Amino acid sequence: MSTPMNHEELVELLQEGKIGYLRFVLEGENGQDYLEWCRAHGTDPS
């Protein structure tokens, strides 16, 4: 698995409209935690 992107890089991409909020979360340091929470709660990441 690749290393999470730097928070500042993600913020810049989000502000430029190159990524959406879901990718912002998934690419960040808490992306795996979010996916695990979604699986535990029977919901799709959105």
PyMOL Python script that loads the backbone (N, CA, C, O; Angstrom):
from pymol import cmd

cmd.read_pdbstr("""\
ATOM      1  N   MET A   1       0.845  -1.180   0.000  1.00  0.00           N
ATOM      2  CA  MET A   1       0.000   0.000   0.000  1.00  0.00           C
ATOM      3  C   MET A   1       0.889   1.241   0.000  1.00  0.00           C
ATOM      4  O   MET A   1       1.939   1.266   0.643  1.00  0.00           O
ATOM      5  N   SER A   2       0.465   2.248  -0.713  1.00  0.00           N
ATOM      6  CA  SER A   2       1.247   3.476  -0.766  1.00  0.00           C
ATOM      7  C   SER A   2       1.057   4.290   0.511  1.00  0.00           C
ATOM      8  O   SER A   2       0.082   4.124   1.244  1.00  0.00           O
ATOM      9  N   THR A   3       2.000   5.155   0.744  1.00  0.00           N
ATOM     10  CA  THR A   3       1.911   6.003   1.926  1.00  0.00           C
ATOM     11  C   THR A   3       0.872   7.082   1.693  1.00  0.00           C
ATOM     12  O   THR A   3       0.673   7.515   0.558  1.00  0.00           O
ATOM     13  N   PRO A   4       0.206   7.521   2.754  1.00  0.00           N
ATOM     14  CA  PRO A   4      -0.796   8.581   2.610  1.00  0.00           C
ATOM     15  C   PRO A   4      -0.158   9.871   2.088  1.00  0.00           C
ATOM     16  O   PRO A   4       1.007  10.166   2.358  1.00  0.00           O
ATOM     17  N   MET A   5      -0.941  10.611   1.349  1.00  0.00           N
ATOM     18  CA  MET A   5      -0.454  11.900   0.851  1.00  0.00           C
ATOM     19  C   MET A   5      -0.344  12.874   2.018  1.00  0.00           C
ATOM     20  O   MET A   5      -1.032  12.751   3.032  1.00  0.00           O
ATOM     21  N   ASN A   6       0.523  13.820   1.842  1.00  0.00           N
ATOM     22  CA  ASN A   6       0.694  14.894   2.805  1.00  0.00           C
ATOM     23  C   ASN A   6      -0.612  15.694   2.896  1.00  0.00           C
ATOM     24  O   ASN A   6      -1.255  15.949   1.878  1.00  0.00           O
ATOM     25  N   HIS A   7      -0.998  16.083   4.097  1.00  0.00           N
ATOM     26  CA  HIS A   7      -2.250  16.811   4.298  1.00  0.00           C
ATOM     27  C   HIS A   7      -2.300  18.090   3.469  1.00  0.00           C
ATOM     28  O   HIS A   7      -3.331  18.411   2.879  1.00  0.00           O
ATOM     29  N   GLU A   8      -1.201  18.809   3.425  1.00  0.00           N
ATOM     30  CA  GLU A   8      -1.177  20.065   2.666  1.00  0.00           C
ATOM     31  C   GLU A   8      -1.384  19.811   1.174  1.00  0.00           C
ATOM     32  O   GLU A   8      -2.049  20.592   0.494  1.00  0.00           O
ATOM     33  N   GLU A   9      -0.809  18.707   0.662  1.00  0.00           N
ATOM     34  CA  GLU A   9      -1.007  18.362  -0.749  1.00  0.00           C
ATOM     35  C   GLU A   9      -2.476  18.061  -1.028  1.00  0.00           C
ATOM     36  O   GLU A   9      -3.032  18.498  -2.035  1.00  0.00           O
ATOM     37  N   LEU A  10      -3.093  17.310  -0.122  1.00  0.00           N
ATOM     38  CA  LEU A  10      -4.503  16.973  -0.286  1.00  0.00           C
ATOM     39  C   LEU A  10      -5.385  18.212  -0.238  1.00  0.00           C
ATOM     40  O   LEU A  10      -6.319  18.340  -1.029  1.00  0.00           O
ATOM     41  N   VAL A  11      -5.100  19.113   0.674  1.00  0.00           N
ATOM     42  CA  VAL A  11      -5.876  20.353   0.781  1.00  0.00           C
ATOM     43  C   VAL A  11      -5.752  21.153  -0.509  1.00  0.00           C
ATOM     44  O   VAL A  11      -6.739  21.687  -1.017  1.00  0.00           O
ATOM     45  N   GLU A  12      -4.544  21.231  -1.029  1.00  0.00           N
ATOM     46  CA  GLU A  12      -4.335  21.981  -2.271  1.00  0.00           C
ATOM     47  C   GLU A  12      -5.123  21.358  -3.423  1.00  0.00           C
ATOM     48  O   GLU A  12      -5.770  22.075  -4.188  1.00  0.00           O
ATOM     49  N   LEU A  13      -5.073  20.026  -3.554  1.00  0.00           N
ATOM     50  CA  LEU A  13      -5.820  19.352  -4.619  1.00  0.00           C
ATOM     51  C   LEU A  13      -7.325  19.555  -4.453  1.00  0.00           C
ATOM     52  O   LEU A  13      -8.040  19.756  -5.435  1.00  0.00           O
ATOM     53  N   LEU A  14      -7.800  19.503  -3.220  1.00  0.00           N
ATOM     54  CA  LEU A  14      -9.218  19.709  -2.948  1.00  0.00           C
ATOM     55  C   LEU A  14      -9.636  21.127  -3.312  1.00  0.00           C
ATOM     56  O   LEU A  14     -10.671  21.330  -3.947  1.00  0.00           O
ATOM     57  N   GLN A  15      -8.836  22.101  -2.914  1.00  0.00           N
ATOM     58  CA  GLN A  15      -9.157  23.493  -3.210  1.00  0.00           C
ATOM     59  C   GLN A  15      -9.103  23.799  -4.700  1.00  0.00           C
ATOM     60  O   GLN A  15      -9.830  24.664  -5.188  1.00  0.00           O
ATOM     61  N   GLU A  16      -8.238  23.085  -5.424  1.00  0.00           N
ATOM     62  CA  GLU A  16      -8.146  23.284  -6.873  1.00  0.00           C
ATOM     63  C   GLU A  16      -9.239  22.535  -7.621  1.00  0.00           C
ATOM     64  O   GLU A  16      -9.373  22.675  -8.837  1.00  0.00           O
ATOM     65  N   GLY A  17     -10.018  21.744  -6.898  1.00  0.00           N
ATOM     66  CA  GLY A  17     -11.093  20.990  -7.523  1.00  0.00           C
ATOM     67  C   GLY A  17     -10.626  19.741  -8.254  1.00  0.00           C
ATOM     68  O   GLY A  17     -11.370  19.174  -9.054  1.00  0.00           O
ATOM     69  N   LYS A  18      -9.402  19.311  -7.984  1.00  0.00           N
ATOM     70  CA  LYS A  18      -8.852  18.131  -8.655  1.00  0.00           C
ATOM     71  C   LYS A  18      -9.280  16.832  -7.984  1.00  0.00           C
ATOM     72  O   LYS A  18      -9.242  15.772  -8.609  1.00  0.00           O
ATOM     73  N   ILE A  19      -9.683  16.903  -6.731  1.00  0.00           N
ATOM     74  CA  ILE A  19     -10.203  15.741  -6.009  1.00  0.00           C
ATOM     75  C   ILE A  19     -11.444  16.168  -5.235  1.00  0.00           C
ATOM     76  O   ILE A  19     -11.647  17.353  -4.970  1.00  0.00           O
ATOM     77  N   GLY A  20     -12.265  15.195  -4.880  1.00  0.00           N
ATOM     78  CA  GLY A  20     -13.450  15.470  -4.074  1.00  0.00           C
ATOM     79  C   GLY A  20     -13.195  15.115  -2.617  1.00  0.00           C
ATOM     80  O   GLY A  20     -12.106  14.674  -2.251  1.00  0.00           O
ATOM     81  N   TYR A  21     -14.207  15.313  -1.802  1.00  0.00           N
ATOM     82  CA  TYR A  21     -14.057  15.058  -0.369  1.00  0.00           C
ATOM     83  C   TYR A  21     -13.801  13.596  -0.044  1.00  0.00           C
ATOM     84  O   TYR A  21     -13.046  13.297   0.881  1.00  0.00           O
ATOM     85  N   LEU A  22     -14.416  12.675  -0.790  1.00  0.00           N
ATOM     86  CA  LEU A  22     -14.202  11.255  -0.522  1.00  0.00           C
ATOM     87  C   LEU A  22     -12.739  10.887  -0.752  1.00  0.00           C
ATOM     88  O   LEU A  22     -12.124  10.230   0.088  1.00  0.00           O
ATOM     89  N   ARG A  23     -12.194  11.295  -1.854  1.00  0.00           N
ATOM     90  CA  ARG A  23     -10.776  10.995  -2.108  1.00  0.00           C
ATOM     91  C   ARG A  23      -9.897  11.699  -1.085  1.00  0.00           C
ATOM     92  O   ARG A  23      -8.881  11.146  -0.666  1.00  0.00           O
ATOM     93  N   PHE A  24     -10.267  12.902  -0.677  1.00  0.00           N
ATOM     94  CA  PHE A  24      -9.522  13.634   0.345  1.00  0.00           C
ATOM     95  C   PHE A  24      -9.408  12.790   1.610  1.00  0.00           C
ATOM     96  O   PHE A  24      -8.334  12.695   2.204  1.00  0.00           O
ATOM     97  N   VAL A  25     -10.512  12.181   2.017  1.00  0.00           N
ATOM     98  CA  VAL A  25     -10.510  11.345   3.223  1.00  0.00           C
ATOM     99  C   VAL A  25      -9.747  10.052   2.981  1.00  0.00           C
ATOM    100  O   VAL A  25      -8.911   9.662   3.796  1.00  0.00           O
ATOM    101  N   LEU A  26     -10.026   9.387   1.868  1.00  0.00           N
ATOM    102  CA  LEU A  26      -9.413   8.087   1.599  1.00  0.00           C
ATOM    103  C   LEU A  26      -7.904   8.168   1.401  1.00  0.00           C
ATOM    104  O   LEU A  26      -7.188   7.236   1.769  1.00  0.00           O
ATOM    105  N   GLU A  27      -7.414   9.243   0.839  1.00  0.00           N
ATOM    106  CA  GLU A  27      -5.979   9.394   0.588  1.00  0.00           C
ATOM    107  C   GLU A  27      -5.226   9.876   1.823  1.00  0.00           C
ATOM    108  O   GLU A  27      -3.999   9.794   1.867  1.00  0.00           O
ATOM    109  N   GLY A  28      -5.934  10.369   2.812  1.00  0.00           N
ATOM    110  CA  GLY A  28      -5.300  10.894   4.012  1.00  0.00           C
ATOM    111  C   GLY A  28      -4.919   9.809   4.991  1.00  0.00           C
ATOM    112  O   GLY A  28      -5.124   8.623   4.734  1.00  0.00           O
ATOM    113  N   GLU A  29      -4.369  10.217   6.104  1.00  0.00           N
ATOM    114  CA  GLU A  29      -3.864   9.262   7.096  1.00  0.00           C
ATOM    115  C   GLU A  29      -4.965   8.458   7.769  1.00  0.00           C
ATOM    116  O   GLU A  29      -4.678   7.419   8.363  1.00  0.00           O
ATOM    117  N   ASN A  30      -6.203   8.898   7.696  1.00  0.00           N
ATOM    118  CA  ASN A  30      -7.305   8.171   8.324  1.00  0.00           C
ATOM    119  C   ASN A  30      -8.152   7.386   7.334  1.00  0.00           C
ATOM    120  O   ASN A  30      -9.240   6.923   7.678  1.00  0.00           O
ATOM    121  N   GLY A  31      -7.666   7.233   6.111  1.00  0.00           N
ATOM    122  CA  GLY A  31      -8.417   6.542   5.077  1.00  0.00           C
ATOM    123  C   GLY A  31      -8.768   5.105   5.444  1.00  0.00           C
ATOM    124  O   GLY A  31      -9.909   4.681   5.260  1.00  0.00           O
ATOM    125  N   GLN A  32      -7.809   4.360   5.956  1.00  0.00           N
ATOM    126  CA  GLN A  32      -8.055   2.968   6.340  1.00  0.00           C
ATOM    127  C   GLN A  32      -9.051   2.888   7.488  1.00  0.00           C
ATOM    128  O   GLN A  32      -9.928   2.024   7.486  1.00  0.00           O
ATOM    129  N   ASP A  33      -8.931   3.764   8.452  1.00  0.00           N
ATOM    130  CA  ASP A  33      -9.881   3.788   9.571  1.00  0.00           C
ATOM    131  C   ASP A  33     -11.297   4.036   9.073  1.00  0.00           C
ATOM    132  O   ASP A  33     -12.247   3.419   9.554  1.00  0.00           O
ATOM    133  N   TYR A  34     -11.437   4.936   8.113  1.00  0.00           N
ATOM    134  CA  TYR A  34     -12.758   5.234   7.553  1.00  0.00           C
ATOM    135  C   TYR A  34     -13.331   4.009   6.849  1.00  0.00           C
ATOM    136  O   TYR A  34     -14.503   3.681   7.029  1.00  0.00           O
ATOM    137  N   LEU A  35     -12.508   3.331   6.047  1.00  0.00           N
ATOM    138  CA  LEU A  35     -12.974   2.139   5.347  1.00  0.00           C
ATOM    139  C   LEU A  35     -13.372   1.035   6.322  1.00  0.00           C
ATOM    140  O   LEU A  35     -14.371   0.348   6.109  1.00  0.00           O
ATOM    141  N   GLU A  36     -12.601   0.865   7.381  1.00  0.00           N
ATOM    142  CA  GLU A  36     -12.942  -0.135   8.399  1.00  0.00           C
ATOM    143  C   GLU A  36     -14.250   0.224   9.093  1.00  0.00           C
ATOM    144  O   GLU A  36     -15.063  -0.658   9.367  1.00  0.00           O
ATOM    145  N   TRP A  37     -14.462   1.495   9.380  1.00  0.00           N
ATOM    146  CA  TRP A  37     -15.706   1.938  10.010  1.00  0.00           C
ATOM    147  C   TRP A  37     -16.885   1.641   9.083  1.00  0.00           C
ATOM    148  O   TRP A  37     -17.929   1.161   9.525  1.00  0.00           O
ATOM    149  N   CYS A  38     -16.705   1.934   7.791  1.00  0.00           N
ATOM    150  CA  CYS A  38     -17.776   1.671   6.824  1.00  0.00           C
ATOM    151  C   CYS A  38     -18.119   0.185   6.783  1.00  0.00           C
ATOM    152  O   CYS A  38     -19.295  -0.179   6.782  1.00  0.00           O
ATOM    153  N   ARG A  39     -17.104  -0.674   6.750  1.00  0.00           N
ATOM    154  CA  ARG A  39     -17.344  -2.114   6.733  1.00  0.00           C
ATOM    155  C   ARG A  39     -18.054  -2.556   8.005  1.00  0.00           C
ATOM    156  O   ARG A  39     -18.987  -3.356   7.946  1.00  0.00           O
ATOM    157  N   ALA A  40     -17.622  -2.043   9.152  1.00  0.00           N
ATOM    158  CA  ALA A  40     -18.223  -2.434  10.437  1.00  0.00           C
ATOM    159  C   ALA A  40     -19.674  -1.992  10.536  1.00  0.00           C
ATOM    160  O   ALA A  40     -20.461  -2.624  11.239  1.00  0.00           O
ATOM    161  N   HIS A  41     -20.040  -0.924   9.850  1.00  0.00           N
ATOM    162  CA  HIS A  41     -21.393  -0.385   9.924  1.00  0.00           C
ATOM    163  C   HIS A  41     -22.245  -0.724   8.703  1.00  0.00           C
ATOM    164  O   HIS A  41     -23.367  -0.236   8.564  1.00  0.00           O
ATOM    165  N   GLY A  42     -21.699  -1.571   7.812  1.00  0.00           N
ATOM    166  CA  GLY A  42     -22.454  -2.018   6.647  1.00  0.00           C
ATOM    167  C   GLY A  42     -22.836  -0.912   5.692  1.00  0.00           C
ATOM    168  O   GLY A  42     -23.935  -0.923   5.136  1.00  0.00           O
ATOM    169  N   THR A  43     -21.951   0.039   5.494  1.00  0.00           N
ATOM    170  CA  THR A  43     -22.240   1.150   4.580  1.00  0.00           C
ATOM    171  C   THR A  43     -21.111   1.303   3.574  1.00  0.00           C
ATOM    172  O   THR A  43     -19.970   0.921   3.836  1.00  0.00           O
ATOM    173  N   ASP A  44     -21.443   1.862   2.429  1.00  0.00           N
ATOM    174  CA  ASP A  44     -20.434   2.116   1.402  1.00  0.00           C
ATOM    175  C   ASP A  44     -19.803   3.481   1.654  1.00  0.00           C
ATOM    176  O   ASP A  44     -20.485   4.421   2.062  1.00  0.00           O
ATOM    177  N   PRO A  45     -18.497   3.587   1.411  1.00  0.00           N
ATOM    178  CA  PRO A  45     -17.851   4.907   1.527  1.00  0.00           C
ATOM    179  C   PRO A  45     -18.478   5.864   0.512  1.00  0.00           C
ATOM    180  O   PRO A  45     -18.562   5.549  -0.675  1.00  0.00           O
ATOM    181  N   SER A  46     -18.903   6.997   0.970  1.00  0.00           N
ATOM    182  CA  SER A  46     -19.482   7.979   0.053  1.00  0.00           C
ATOM    183  C   SER A  46     -19.264   9.374   0.599  1.00  0.00           C
ATOM    184  O   SER A  46     -19.677  10.352  -0.024  1.00  0.00           O
TER     185      SER A  46
END
""", "prot")
cmd.dss("prot")
cmd.show_as("cartoon", "prot")
cmd.util.cbc("prot")
cmd.orient("prot")
